Amino acid sequence: MKRFTFYMAALVLGIFLLGTSNYAQEKAQSKKHVKTQKQINKQNIVYTCPMDPEVKSDKSGKCPKCKMDLEKKVVKIEKQAKIQRDVYTCPMHSEVTSNKPGKCSKCGMNLEKIKK
């Protein structure tokens, strides 16, 4: 009788462990799917002409110059391009730049904000 109880407990434990491992795998796959979706959302789709690359559109169609079909091009949007940071530079030494106000390391003048 003790062996039977032992085997039943081992069987129940095995089923429990198998079920939890499947749950963990499914959860990991769903996280991977969400991550892939986020990567897709960080891309921008642009349609360009193969002959006239300066022609760009946000939807498919024909090139107004040569009447060729516009081709789909996926452009990744970089976070750095979205965020505009202030840049400060020395009026006398343009190579001296900083992301915050301060003094020029060469002449000691105040750094001025560059207007974009």
C-alpha positions as CSV (number, residue, x, y, z in Angstrom):
1,M,0.0,0.0,0.0
2,K,2.9,2.4,0.7
3,R,4.4,1.7,-2.7
4,F,1.1,2.5,-4.4
5,T,0.8,5.8,-2.5
6,F,4.4,6.6,-3.4
7,Y,3.8,5.9,-7.1
8,M,0.6,7.9,-7.2
9,A,2.4,10.9,-5.5
10,A,5.2,10.6,-8.0
11,L,2.7,10.5,-10.9
12,V,0.8,13.5,-9.7
13,L,4.1,15.4,-9.2
14,G,5.2,14.5,-12.7
15,I,2.0,15.7,-14.2
16,F,2.2,18.9,-12.2
17,L,5.8,19.6,-13.4
18,L,4.9,18.8,-17.0
19,G,2.0,21.2,-16.9
20,T,4.0,24.1,-15.4
21,S,6.8,23.7,-17.9
22,N,4.3,23.9,-20.8
23,Y,2.8,27.0,-19.2
24,A,6.3,28.6,-18.9
25,Q,7.1,27.9,-22.6
26,E,3.8,29.4,-23.7
27,K,4.4,32.5,-21.6
28,A,7.9,32.9,-23.0
29,Q,6.6,32.6,-26.6
30,S,4.0,35.2,-26.0
31,K,6.6,37.7,-24.6
32,K,8.7,37.0,-27.8
33,H,5.7,37.8,-29.9
34,V,5.1,41.1,-28.1
35,K,8.7,42.0,-28.5
36,T,8.5,41.3,-32.3
37,Q,5.4,43.5,-32.5
38,K,7.2,46.3,-30.8
39,Q,10.0,46.0,-33.3
40,I,7.6,46.2,-36.2
41,N,6.0,49.3,-34.7
42,K,9.4,51.0,-34.7
43,Q,9.6,50.7,-38.5
44,N,8.2,53.1,-41.0
45,I,7.1,51.9,-44.4
46,V,7.9,54.1,-47.4
47,Y,7.2,53.5,-51.1
48,T,10.0,54.7,-53.4
49,C,10.6,54.6,-57.1
50,P,13.4,52.3,-58.2
51,M,14.4,54.7,-61.0
52,D,13.8,58.0,-59.1
53,P,14.7,57.4,-55.4
54,E,13.9,61.0,-54.4
55,V,10.2,60.2,-55.1
56,K,8.7,58.9,-51.8
57,S,5.2,58.2,-50.7
58,D,3.4,56.7,-47.7
59,K,1.2,54.5,-50.0
60,S,1.7,52.4,-53.1
61,G,1.0,53.7,-56.5
62,K,2.8,55.0,-59.6
63,C,5.8,57.3,-59.8
64,P,4.7,60.7,-61.1
65,K,7.9,61.1,-63.2
66,C,8.4,57.8,-64.9
67,K,5.1,56.0,-64.1
68,M,6.8,52.9,-62.7
69,D,5.3,51.1,-59.7
70,L,6.6,52.4,-56.3
71,E,8.4,49.7,-54.3
72,K,7.9,49.1,-50.6
73,K,10.9,50.0,-48.4
74,V,11.0,49.5,-44.6
75,V,12.9,52.2,-42.8
76,K,13.8,51.8,-39.1
77,I,13.0,54.7,-36.9
78,E,15.9,55.4,-34.6
79,K,15.2,56.8,-31.2
80,Q,18.1,59.2,-31.4
81,A,16.5,60.8,-34.5
82,K,13.2,61.3,-32.6
83,I,14.8,63.0,-29.6
84,Q,16.1,66.4,-30.3
85,R,18.7,67.4,-27.7
86,D,20.1,70.8,-27.2
87,V,23.6,71.3,-28.4
88,Y,25.9,74.0,-27.1
89,T,29.0,75.2,-29.0
90,C,31.7,77.8,-28.6
91,P,31.2,80.9,-30.9
92,M,35.0,80.9,-31.7
93,H,35.7,77.1,-31.7
94,S,32.9,75.3,-33.4
95,E,34.5,71.9,-32.8
96,V,33.9,72.4,-29.0
97,T,30.4,71.1,-28.3
98,S,28.4,70.0,-25.3
99,N,24.9,68.8,-24.4
100,K,24.7,71.4,-21.6
101,P,25.7,75.0,-21.1
102,G,29.2,75.8,-19.8
103,K,32.5,77.3,-20.8
104,C,34.7,76.6,-23.8
105,S,37.7,74.4,-22.9
106,K,40.0,76.4,-25.2
107,C,39.1,80.0,-24.7
108,G,36.8,80.1,-21.7
109,M,33.9,81.8,-23.5
110,N,30.3,80.8,-22.7
111,L,28.9,78.0,-24.9
112,E,25.9,79.1,-27.0
113,K,22.9,77.0,-27.9
114,I,22.7,76.0,-31.5
115,K,19.4,76.7,-33.1
116,K,18.0,73.9,-35.4
